Amino acid sequence: MAETLTAFFPYRTDTDGVTVRVAVSYLADQSSPASGRWFWTYHIRIENHRDEAVQLLARHWVIEDAMGKVHEVRGEGVVGETPRIEPGASYDYVSGCPLDTSSGKMAGEFHMVDGQGSTFDIEIPAFKLVAPGA
């Protein structure tokens, strides 16, 4: 099972009892290189290995294109949700990222709260956005 997860989710970090895994896909049908637009989807899995439930409150992304242009995104929750993740459970979501270059990278953190109301940040692993042939 762990080998399958590693194959599907090649990027992983573990922070304070929470694992974040990432898989990335380039979407050729939504990209237009001739117009300077490339698009990827990323699949995030958040696994709670703690003894108590945690809730995702907010996200912070740092997105960098191949020219070094950095864009930061901050906001409440993910895909319109602030999921509560029970001990031993996981939460998955898929979102997307357009770039003006054929490659780039993303990284960030999720702001979480535990059952006692203590907040903490968990790392999202840095991952590459690379179009075929880039």
Secondary structure, DSSP 8 states (H G I E B T S, - for coil): -HHHHHHH--EEEEETTEEEEEEEEE-GGG-BGGGTBEEEEEEEEEEE-SSS-EEEEEEEEEEEETT--EEEEEEESBTTB--EE-TT-EEEEEEEEEESSSEEEEEEEEEEEETTS-EEEEEEEEEEEE-TT-
